[in-house]
């Protein structure tokens, strides 16, 4: 069975910025404040099937 890679839009718990992470990624370091984030424990704002779709979601959320 083919597992589709999903992209997650998560929130950094330290600085509140939106980040892109792979669904199978264990940790992600925030490029803004350098906080190491455990992806499974993070606040997930959205899911996308492609990095491009996830980037569009982030742009729309930032515009609000």
mmJSON file of the N, C-alpha and C atoms, coordinates in Angstrom:
{"data_MODEL":{"atom_site":{
"group_PDB":["ATOM","ATOM","ATOM","ATOM","ATOM","ATOM","ATOM","ATOM","ATOM","ATOM","ATOM","ATOM","ATOM","ATOM","ATOM","ATOM","ATOM","ATOM","ATOM","ATOM","ATOM","ATOM","ATOM","ATOM","ATOM","ATOM","ATOM","ATOM","ATOM","ATOM","ATOM","ATOM","ATOM","ATOM","ATOM","ATOM","ATOM","ATOM","ATOM","ATOM","ATOM","ATOM","ATOM","ATOM","ATOM","ATOM","ATOM","ATOM","ATOM","ATOM","ATOM","ATOM","ATOM","ATOM","ATOM","ATOM","ATOM","ATOM","ATOM","ATOM","ATOM","ATOM","ATOM","ATOM","ATOM","ATOM","ATOM","ATOM","ATOM","ATOM","ATOM","ATOM","ATOM","ATOM","ATOM","ATOM","ATOM","ATOM","ATOM","ATOM","ATOM","ATOM","ATOM","ATOM","ATOM","ATOM","ATOM","ATOM","ATOM","ATOM","ATOM","ATOM","ATOM","ATOM","ATOM","ATOM","ATOM","ATOM","ATOM","ATOM","ATOM","ATOM","ATOM","ATOM","ATOM","ATOM","ATOM","ATOM","ATOM","ATOM","ATOM","ATOM","ATOM","ATOM","ATOM","ATOM","ATOM","ATOM","ATOM","ATOM","ATOM","ATOM","ATOM","ATOM","ATOM","ATOM","ATOM","ATOM","ATOM","ATOM","ATOM","ATOM","ATOM","ATOM","ATOM","ATOM","ATOM","ATOM","ATOM","ATOM","ATOM","ATOM","ATOM","ATOM","ATOM","ATOM","ATOM","ATOM","ATOM","ATOM","ATOM","ATOM","ATOM","ATOM","ATOM","ATOM","ATOM","ATOM","ATOM","ATOM","ATOM","ATOM","ATOM","ATOM","ATOM","ATOM","ATOM","ATOM","ATOM","ATOM","ATOM","ATOM","ATOM","ATOM","ATOM","ATOM","ATOM","ATOM","ATOM","ATOM","ATOM","ATOM","ATOM","ATOM","ATOM","ATOM","ATOM","ATOM","ATOM","ATOM","ATOM","ATOM"],
"id":[1,2,3,4,5,6,7,8,9,10,11,12,13,14,15,16,17,18,19,20,21,22,23,24,25,26,27,28,29,30,31,32,33,34,35,36,37,38,39,40,41,42,43,44,45,46,47,48,49,50,51,52,53,54,55,56,57,58,59,60,61,62,63,64,65,66,67,68,69,70,71,72,73,74,75,76,77,78,79,80,81,82,83,84,85,86,87,88,89,90,91,92,93,94,95,96,97,98,99,100,101,102,103,104,105,106,107,108,109,110,111,112,113,114,115,116,117,118,119,120,121,122,123,124,125,126,127,128,129,130,131,132,133,134,135,136,137,138,139,140,141,142,143,144,145,146,147,148,149,150,151,152,153,154,155,156,157,158,159,160,161,162,163,164,165,166,167,168,169,170,171,172,173,174,175,176,177,178,179,180,181,182,183,184,185,186,187,188,189,190,191,192],
"type_symbol":["N","C","C","N","C","C","N","C","C","N","C","C","N","C","C","N","C","C","N","C","C","N","C","C","N","C","C","N","C","C","N","C","C","N","C","C","N","C","C","N","C","C","N","C","C","N","C","C","N","C","C","N","C","C","N","C","C","N","C","C","N","C","C","N","C","C","N","C","C","N","C","C","N","C","C","N","C","C","N","C","C","N","C","C","N","C","C","N","C","C","N","C","C","N","C","C","N","C","C","N","C","C","N","C","C","N","C","C","N","C","C","N","C","C","N","C","C","N","C","C","N","C","C","N","C","C","N","C","C","N","C","C","N","C","C","N","C","C","N","C","C","N","C","C","N","C","C","N","C","C","N","C","C","N","C","C","N","C","C","N","C","C","N","C","C","N","C","C","N","C","C","N","C","C","N","C","C","N","C","C","N","C","C","N","C","C","N","C","C","N","C","C"],
"label_atom_id":["N","CA","C","N","CA","C","N","CA","C","N","CA","C","N","CA","C","N","CA","C","N","CA","C","N","CA","C","N","CA","C","N","CA","C","N","CA","C","N","CA","C","N","CA","C","N","CA","C","N","CA","C","N","CA","C","N","CA","C","N","CA","C","N","CA","C","N","CA","C","N","CA","C","N","CA","C","N","CA","C","N","CA","C","N","CA","C","N","CA","C","N","CA","C","N","CA","C","N","CA","C","N","CA","C","N","CA","C","N","CA","C","N","CA","C","N","CA","C","N","CA","C","N","CA","C","N","CA","C","N","CA","C","N","CA","C","N","CA","C","N","CA","C","N","CA","C","N","CA","C","N","CA","C","N","CA","C","N","CA","C","N","CA","C","N","CA","C","N","CA","C","N","CA","C","N","CA","C","N","CA","C","N","CA","C","N","CA","C","N","CA","C","N","CA","C","N","CA","C","N","CA","C","N","CA","C","N","CA","C","N","CA","C","N","CA","C","N","CA","C","N","CA","C"],
"label_alt_id":[null,null,null,null,null,null,null,null,null,null,null,null,null,null,null,null,null,null,null,null,null,null,null,null,null,null,null,null,null,null,null,null,null,null,null,null,null,null,null,null,null,null,null,null,null,null,null,null,null,null,null,null,null,null,null,null,null,null,null,null,null,null,null,null,null,null,null,null,null,null,null,null,null,null,null,null,null,null,null,null,null,null,null,null,null,null,null,null,null,null,null,null,null,null,null,null,null,null,null,null,null,null,null,null,null,null,null,null,null,null,null,null,null,null,null,null,null,null,null,null,null,null,null,null,null,null,null,null,null,null,null,null,null,null,null,null,null,null,null,null,null,null,null,null,null,null,null,null,null,null,null,null,null,null,null,null,null,null,null,null,null,null,null,null,null,null,null,null,null,null,null,null,null,null,null,null,null,null,null,null,null,null,null,null,null,null,null,null,null,null,null,null],
"label_comp_id":["UNK","UNK","UNK","UNK","UNK","UNK","UNK","UNK","UNK","UNK","UNK","UNK","UNK","UNK","UNK","UNK","UNK","UNK","UNK","UNK","UNK","UNK","UNK","UNK","UNK","UNK","UNK","UNK","UNK","UNK","UNK","UNK","UNK","UNK","UNK","UNK","UNK","UNK","UNK","UNK","UNK","UNK","UNK","UNK","UNK","UNK","UNK","UNK","UNK","UNK","UNK","UNK","UNK","UNK","UNK","UNK","UNK","UNK","UNK","UNK","UNK","UNK","UNK","UNK","UNK","UNK","UNK","UNK","UNK","UNK","UNK","UNK","UNK","UNK","UNK","UNK","UNK","UNK","UNK","UNK","UNK","UNK","UNK","UNK","UNK","UNK","UNK","UNK","UNK","UNK","UNK","UNK","UNK","UNK","UNK","UNK","UNK","UNK","UNK","UNK","UNK","UNK","UNK","UNK","UNK","UNK","UNK","UNK","UNK","UNK","UNK","UNK","UNK","UNK","UNK","UNK","UNK","UNK","UNK","UNK","UNK","UNK","UNK","UNK","UNK","UNK","UNK","UNK","UNK","UNK","UNK","UNK","UNK","UNK","UNK","UNK","UNK","UNK","UNK","UNK","UNK","UNK","UNK","UNK","UNK","UNK","UNK","UNK","UNK","UNK","UNK","UNK","UNK","UNK","UNK","UNK","UNK","UNK","UNK","UNK","UNK","UNK","UNK","UNK","UNK","UNK","UNK","UNK","UNK","UNK","UNK","UNK","UNK","UNK","UNK","UNK","UNK","UNK","UNK","UNK","UNK","UNK","UNK","UNK","UNK","UNK","UNK","UNK","UNK","UNK","UNK","UNK"],
"label_asym_id":["A","A","A","A","A","A","A","A","A","A","A","A","A","A","A","A","A","A","A","A","A","A","A","A","A","A","A","A","A","A","A","A","A","A","A","A","A","A","A","A","A","A","A","A","A","A","A","A","A","A","A","A","A","A","A","A","A","A","A","A","A","A","A","A","A","A","A","A","A","A","A","A","A","A","A","A","A","A","A","A","A","A","A","A","A","A","A","A","A","A","A","A","A","A","A","A","A","A","A","A","A","A","A","A","A","A","A","A","A","A","A","A","A","A","A","A","A","A","A","A","A","A","A","A","A","A","A","A","A","A","A","A","A","A","A","A","A","A","A","A","A","A","A","A","A","A","A","A","A","A","A","A","A","A","A","A","A","A","A","A","A","A","A","A","A","A","A","A","A","A","A","A","A","A","A","A","A","A","A","A","A","A","A","A","A","A","A","A","A","A","A","A"],
"label_entity_id":["1","1","1","1","1","1","1","1","1","1","1","1","1","1","1","1","1","1","1","1","1","1","1","1","1","1","1","1","1","1","1","1","1","1","1","1","1","1","1","1","1","1","1","1","1","1","1","1","1","1","1","1","1","1","1","1","1","1","1","1","1","1","1","1","1","1","1","1","1","1","1","1","1","1","1","1","1","1","1","1","1","1","1","1","1","1","1","1","1","1","1","1","1","1","1","1","1","1","1","1","1","1","1","1","1","1","1","1","1","1","1","1","1","1","1","1","1","1","1","1","1","1","1","1","1","1","1","1","1","1","1","1","1","1","1","1","1","1","1","1","1","1","1","1","1","1","1","1","1","1","1","1","1","1","1","1","1","1","1","1","1","1","1","1","1","1","1","1","1","1","1","1","1","1","1","1","1","1","1","1","1","1","1","1","1","1","1","1","1","1","1","1"],
"label_seq_id":[1,1,1,2,2,2,3,3,3,4,4,4,5,5,5,6,6,6,7,7,7,8,8,8,9,9,9,10,10,10,11,11,11,12,12,12,13,13,13,14,14,14,15,15,15,16,16,16,17,17,17,18,18,18,19,19,19,20,20,20,21,21,21,22,22,22,23,23,23,24,24,24,25,25,25,26,26,26,27,27,27,28,28,28,29,29,29,30,30,30,31,31,31,32,32,32,33,33,33,34,34,34,35,35,35,36,36,36,37,37,37,38,38,38,39,39,39,40,40,40,41,41,41,42,42,42,43,43,43,44,44,44,45,45,45,46,46,46,47,47,47,48,48,48,49,49,49,50,50,50,51,51,51,52,52,52,53,53,53,54,54,54,55,55,55,56,56,56,57,57,57,58,58,58,59,59,59,60,60,60,61,61,61,62,62,62,63,63,63,64,64,64],
"pdbx_PDB_ins_code":[null,null,null,null,null,null,null,null,null,null,null,null,null,null,null,null,null,null,null,null,null,null,null,null,null,null,null,null,null,null,null,null,null,null,null,null,null,null,null,null,null,null,null,null,null,null,null,null,null,null,null,null,null,null,null,null,null,null,null,null,null,null,null,null,null,null,null,null,null,null,null,null,null,null,null,null,null,null,null,null,null,null,null,null,null,null,null,null,null,null,null,null,null,null,null,null,null,null,null,null,null,null,null,null,null,null,null,null,null,null,null,null,null,null,null,null,null,null,null,null,null,null,null,null,null,null,null,null,null,null,null,null,null,null,null,null,null,null,null,null,null,null,null,null,null,null,null,null,null,null,null,null,null,null,null,null,null,null,null,null,null,null,null,null,null,null,null,null,null,null,null,null,null,null,null,null,null,null,null,null,null,null,null,null,null,null,null,null,null,null,null,null],
"Cartn_x":[0.837,0.0,0.881,0.575,1.337,0.88,1.828,1.512,1.814,0.826,0.985,1.615,2.655,3.305,2.379,2.064,1.234,2.11,1.73,2.417,1.507,2.085,1.326,1.716,0.743,1.012,0.865,1.975,1.976,2.333,2.07,2.36,3.509,4.495,5.593,5.048,5.249,4.722,5.465,6.653,7.443,7.143,7.214,7.053,5.713,4.969,3.652,3.639,4.798,4.87,4.362,3.884,3.411,4.575,4.626,5.711,5.152,5.958,5.636,6.424,5.761,6.441,5.875,6.698,6.222,5.417,4.413,3.571,4.333,5.399,6.17,7.404,7.551,8.69,8.485,9.521,9.406,9.572,10.597,10.822,11.066,10.877,11.109,11.669,12.707,13.271,12.691,12.159,11.583,12.706,12.567,13.616,13.627,12.581,12.476,13.1,12.802,13.291,14.202,14.402,15.286,14.753,13.5,12.886,12.694,13.088,12.853,11.428,10.644,9.23,9.022,8.324,7.924,6.632,6.7,5.588,4.312,4.425,3.229,2.527,3.243,2.663,2.287,2.535,2.316,0.857,0.514,-0.81,-0.796,-1.663,-1.742,-2.899,-2.587,-3.576,-4.238,-3.446,-3.977,-3.103,-3.649,-2.924,-3.01,-1.977,-1.988,-1.263,-1.601,-0.969,0.325,0.547,1.788,2.35,3.641,4.287,3.723,3.409,2.837,1.488,0.626,-0.679,-0.509,0.44,0.69,1.185,2.028,2.528,1.396,0.47,-0.688,-1.541,-1.73,-2.494,-1.819,-0.497,0.24,0.072,0.183,0.016,-1.369,-2.401,-3.77,-3.967,-3.396,-3.529,-2.783,-1.636,-0.878,-1.618,-2.384,-3.106,-4.302,-4.755,-5.928,-5.589],
"Cartn_y":[-1.185,0.0,1.247,2.179,3.413,4.409,4.892,5.892,7.267,8.117,9.448,10.372,11.087,12.041,13.237,13.547,14.709,15.798,17.008,18.168,18.788,19.187,19.788,21.248,22.07,23.448,23.453,23.747,23.73,25.113,25.31,26.578,26.375,27.258,27.202,27.631,26.817,27.168,28.331,28.647,29.728,31.088,31.159,32.462,32.627,31.512,31.592,31.634,31.504,31.527,30.205,30.259,29.067,28.397,27.063,26.29,25.148,24.682,23.519,22.329,21.185,19.97,18.774,17.751,16.497,15.746,15.022,14.29,13.188,12.659,11.591,12.12,13.419,14.048,14.027,13.674,13.624,15.002,15.736,17.081,18.056,19.322,20.405,21.572,22.203,23.381,24.624,25.514,26.752,27.612,28.045,28.874,30.306,30.683,32.044,32.186,31.239,31.351,30.197,29.218,28.055,27.064,27.154,26.207,24.868,23.795,22.451,22.041,21.643,21.32,19.837,19.166,17.776,17.84,17.392,17.55,16.881,15.707,14.991,15.725,16.601,17.35,18.78,19.152,20.54,20.799,22.083,22.49,22.437,21.592,21.437,22.282,23.2,24.125,23.566,22.854,22.33,21.194,20.44,19.376,19.664,19.252,19.425,18.252,17.981,16.878,17.291,18.596,19.058,20.239,20.451,21.58,22.898,22.922,24.134,24.465,23.458,23.679,24.165,23.573,23.98,25.422,25.813,27.188,28.174,27.796,28.649,28.812,27.73,27.787,28.747,28.651,29.535,30.993,31.268,32.641,33.184,32.359,32.797,33.045,32.184,32.366,33.615,33.895,35.099,36.365,36.296,37.466,37.837,36.91,37.176,38.114],
"Cartn_z":[0.0,0.0,0.0,-0.866,-0.989,0.069,0.854,1.862,1.284,1.269,0.716,1.749,1.334,2.22,2.404,3.643,3.934,4.531,4.276,4.836,5.883,6.987,8.07,8.225,8.531,8.926,10.44,11.133,12.592,13.129,14.423,15.088,16.063,16.003,16.966,18.326,19.372,20.693,21.354,20.867,21.471,20.832,19.49,18.825,18.106,17.931,17.31,15.791,15.163,13.696,13.115,11.88,11.176,10.467,10.547,9.951,9.127,8.21,7.393,7.926,8.092,8.554,7.798,7.628,7.046,8.101,7.681,8.629,9.35,8.737,9.384,10.12,10.185,10.847,12.36,13.111,14.573,15.198,14.764,15.293,14.154,14.472,13.505,14.294,13.773,14.423,13.761,14.581,14.065,13.483,12.229,11.627,12.168,12.888,13.413,14.8,15.696,17.079,17.497,16.613,16.836,17.877,18.26,19.199,18.502,19.179,18.641,19.021,18.033,18.217,17.953,18.861,18.644,17.823,16.589,15.648,16.165,16.761,17.242,18.387,19.092,20.212,19.831,18.589,18.169,17.8,17.739,17.282,15.757,15.203,13.75,13.226,12.33,11.797,10.545,9.717,8.453,7.951,6.98,6.282,4.794,4.061,2.605,1.96,0.702,-0.02,-0.704,-0.869,-1.498,-0.711,-0.857,-0.191,-0.726,-2.005,-2.608,-1.98,-1.821,-1.191,0.248,0.967,2.35,2.406,1.46,1.409,1.145,0.284,-0.005,1.249,1.988,3.243,4.217,4.35,5.258,4.829,3.533,3.036,3.366,3.182,3.471,4.964,5.808,7.254,7.73,7.14,7.508,7.093,6.009,5.501,6.376,7.21,8.069,9.195],
"occupancy":[1.0,1.0,1.0,1.0,1.0,1.0,1.0,1.0,1.0,1.0,1.0,1.0,1.0,1.0,1.0,1.0,1.0,1.0,1.0,1.0,1.0,1.0,1.0,1.0,1.0,1.0,1.0,1.0,1.0,1.0,1.0,1.0,1.0,1.0,1.0,1.0,1.0,1.0,1.0,1.0,1.0,1.0,1.0,1.0,1.0,1.0,1.0,1.0,1.0,1.0,1.0,1.0,1.0,1.0,1.0,1.0,1.0,1.0,1.0,1.0,1.0,1.0,1.0,1.0,1.0,1.0,1.0,1.0,1.0,1.0,1.0,1.0,1.0,1.0,1.0,1.0,1.0,1.0,1.0,1.0,1.0,1.0,1.0,1.0,1.0,1.0,1.0,1.0,1.0,1.0,1.0,1.0,1.0,1.0,1.0,1.0,1.0,1.0,1.0,1.0,1.0,1.0,1.0,1.0,1.0,1.0,1.0,1.0,1.0,1.0,1.0,1.0,1.0,1.0,1.0,1.0,1.0,1.0,1.0,1.0,1.0,1.0,1.0,1.0,1.0,1.0,1.0,1.0,1.0,1.0,1.0,1.0,1.0,1.0,1.0,1.0,1.0,1.0,1.0,1.0,1.0,1.0,1.0,1.0,1.0,1.0,1.0,1.0,1.0,1.0,1.0,1.0,1.0,1.0,1.0,1.0,1.0,1.0,1.0,1.0,1.0,1.0,1.0,1.0,1.0,1.0,1.0,1.0,1.0,1.0,1.0,1.0,1.0,1.0,1.0,1.0,1.0,1.0,1.0,1.0,1.0,1.0,1.0,1.0,1.0,1.0,1.0,1.0,1.0,1.0,1.0,1.0],
"B_iso_or_equiv":[0.0,0.0,0.0,0.0,0.0,0.0,0.0,0.0,0.0,0.0,0.0,0.0,0.0,0.0,0.0,0.0,0.0,0.0,0.0,0.0,0.0,0.0,0.0,0.0,0.0,0.0,0.0,0.0,0.0,0.0,0.0,0.0,0.0,0.0,0.0,0.0,0.0,0.0,0.0,0.0,0.0,0.0,0.0,0.0,0.0,0.0,0.0,0.0,0.0,0.0,0.0,0.0,0.0,0.0,0.0,0.0,0.0,0.0,0.0,0.0,0.0,0.0,0.0,0.0,0.0,0.0,0.0,0.0,0.0,0.0,0.0,0.0,0.0,0.0,0.0,0.0,0.0,0.0,0.0,0.0,0.0,0.0,0.0,0.0,0.0,0.0,0.0,0.0,0.0,0.0,0.0,0.0,0.0,0.0,0.0,0.0,0.0,0.0,0.0,0.0,0.0,0.0,0.0,0.0,0.0,0.0,0.0,0.0,0.0,0.0,0.0,0.0,0.0,0.0,0.0,0.0,0.0,0.0,0.0,0.0,0.0,0.0,0.0,0.0,0.0,0.0,0.0,0.0,0.0,0.0,0.0,0.0,0.0,0.0,0.0,0.0,0.0,0.0,0.0,0.0,0.0,0.0,0.0,0.0,0.0,0.0,0.0,0.0,0.0,0.0,0.0,0.0,0.0,0.0,0.0,0.0,0.0,0.0,0.0,0.0,0.0,0.0,0.0,0.0,0.0,0.0,0.0,0.0,0.0,0.0,0.0,0.0,0.0,0.0,0.0,0.0,0.0,0.0,0.0,0.0,0.0,0.0,0.0,0.0,0.0,0.0,0.0,0.0,0.0,0.0,0.0,0.0],
"pdbx_formal_charge":[null,null,null,null,null,null,null,null,null,null,null,null,null,null,null,null,null,null,null,null,null,null,null,null,null,null,null,null,null,null,null,null,null,null,null,null,null,null,null,null,null,null,null,null,null,null,null,null,null,null,null,null,null,null,null,null,null,null,null,null,null,null,null,null,null,null,null,null,null,null,null,null,null,null,null,null,null,null,null,null,null,null,null,null,null,null,null,null,null,null,null,null,null,null,null,null,null,null,null,null,null,null,null,null,null,null,null,null,null,null,null,null,null,null,null,null,null,null,null,null,null,null,null,null,null,null,null,null,null,null,null,null,null,null,null,null,null,null,null,null,null,null,null,null,null,null,null,null,null,null,null,null,null,null,null,null,null,null,null,null,null,null,null,null,null,null,null,null,null,null,null,null,null,null,null,null,null,null,null,null,null,null,null,null,null,null,null,null,null,null,null,null],
"auth_seq_id":[1,1,1,2,2,2,3,3,3,4,4,4,5,5,5,6,6,6,7,7,7,8,8,8,9,9,9,10,10,10,11,11,11,12,12,12,13,13,13,14,14,14,15,15,15,16,16,16,17,17,17,18,18,18,19,19,19,20,20,20,21,21,21,22,22,22,23,23,23,24,24,24,25,25,25,26,26,26,27,27,27,28,28,28,29,29,29,30,30,30,31,31,31,32,32,32,33,33,33,34,34,34,35,35,35,36,36,36,37,37,37,38,38,38,39,39,39,40,40,40,41,41,41,42,42,42,43,43,43,44,44,44,45,45,45,46,46,46,47,47,47,48,48,48,49,49,49,50,50,50,51,51,51,52,52,52,53,53,53,54,54,54,55,55,55,56,56,56,57,57,57,58,58,58,59,59,59,60,60,60,61,61,61,62,62,62,63,63,63,64,64,64],
"auth_comp_id":["UNK","UNK","UNK","UNK","UNK","UNK","UNK","UNK","UNK","UNK","UNK","UNK","UNK","UNK","UNK","UNK","UNK","UNK","UNK","UNK","UNK","UNK","UNK","UNK","UNK","UNK","UNK","UNK","UNK","UNK","UNK","UNK","UNK","UNK","UNK","UNK","UNK","UNK","UNK","UNK","UNK","UNK","UNK","UNK","UNK","UNK","UNK","UNK","UNK","UNK","UNK","UNK","UNK","UNK","UNK","UNK","UNK","UNK","UNK","UNK","UNK","UNK","UNK","UNK","UNK","UNK","UNK","UNK","UNK","UNK","UNK","UNK","UNK","UNK","UNK","UNK","UNK","UNK","UNK","UNK","UNK","UNK","UNK","UNK","UNK","UNK","UNK","UNK","UNK","UNK","UNK","UNK","UNK","UNK","UNK","UNK","UNK","UNK","UNK","UNK","UNK","UNK","UNK","UNK","UNK","UNK","UNK","UNK","UNK","UNK","UNK","UNK","UNK","UNK","UNK","UNK","UNK","UNK","UNK","UNK","UNK","UNK","UNK","UNK","UNK","UNK","UNK","UNK","UNK","UNK","UNK","UNK","UNK","UNK","UNK","UNK","UNK","UNK","UNK","UNK","UNK","UNK","UNK","UNK","UNK","UNK","UNK","UNK","UNK","UNK","UNK","UNK","UNK","UNK","UNK","UNK","UNK","UNK","UNK","UNK","UNK","UNK","UNK","UNK","UNK","UNK","UNK","UNK","UNK","UNK","UNK","UNK","UNK","UNK","UNK","UNK","UNK","UNK","UNK","UNK","UNK","UNK","UNK","UNK","UNK","UNK","UNK","UNK","UNK","UNK","UNK","UNK"],
"auth_asym_id":["A","A","A","A","A","A","A","A","A","A","A","A","A","A","A","A","A","A","A","A","A","A","A","A","A","A","A","A","A","A","A","A","A","A","A","A","A","A","A","A","A","A","A","A","A","A","A","A","A","A","A","A","A","A","A","A","A","A","A","A","A","A","A","A","A","A","A","A","A","A","A","A","A","A","A","A","A","A","A","A","A","A","A","A","A","A","A","A","A","A","A","A","A","A","A","A","A","A","A","A","A","A","A","A","A","A","A","A","A","A","A","A","A","A","A","A","A","A","A","A","A","A","A","A","A","A","A","A","A","A","A","A","A","A","A","A","A","A","A","A","A","A","A","A","A","A","A","A","A","A","A","A","A","A","A","A","A","A","A","A","A","A","A","A","A","A","A","A","A","A","A","A","A","A","A","A","A","A","A","A","A","A","A","A","A","A","A","A","A","A","A","A"],
"auth_atom_id":["N","CA","C","N","CA","C","N","CA","C","N","CA","C","N","CA","C","N","CA","C","N","CA","C","N","CA","C","N","CA","C","N","CA","C","N","CA","C","N","CA","C","N","CA","C","N","CA","C","N","CA","C","N","CA","C","N","CA","C","N","CA","C","N","CA","C","N","CA","C","N","CA","C","N","CA","C","N","CA","C","N","CA","C","N","CA","C","N","CA","C","N","CA","C","N","CA","C","N","CA","C","N","CA","C","N","CA","C","N","CA","C","N","CA","C","N","CA","C","N","CA","C","N","CA","C","N","CA","C","N","CA","C","N","CA","C","N","CA","C","N","CA","C","N","CA","C","N","CA","C","N","CA","C","N","CA","C","N","CA","C","N","CA","C","N","CA","C","N","CA","C","N","CA","C","N","CA","C","N","CA","C","N","CA","C","N","CA","C","N","CA","C","N","CA","C","N","CA","C","N","CA","C","N","CA","C","N","CA","C","N","CA","C","N","CA","C","N","CA","C","N","CA","C"],
"pdbx_PDB_model_num":[1,1,1,1,1,1,1,1,1,1,1,1,1,1,1,1,1,1,1,1,1,1,1,1,1,1,1,1,1,1,1,1,1,1,1,1,1,1,1,1,1,1,1,1,1,1,1,1,1,1,1,1,1,1,1,1,1,1,1,1,1,1,1,1,1,1,1,1,1,1,1,1,1,1,1,1,1,1,1,1,1,1,1,1,1,1,1,1,1,1,1,1,1,1,1,1,1,1,1,1,1,1,1,1,1,1,1,1,1,1,1,1,1,1,1,1,1,1,1,1,1,1,1,1,1,1,1,1,1,1,1,1,1,1,1,1,1,1,1,1,1,1,1,1,1,1,1,1,1,1,1,1,1,1,1,1,1,1,1,1,1,1,1,1,1,1,1,1,1,1,1,1,1,1,1,1,1,1,1,1,1,1,1,1,1,1,1,1,1,1,1,1]
}}}
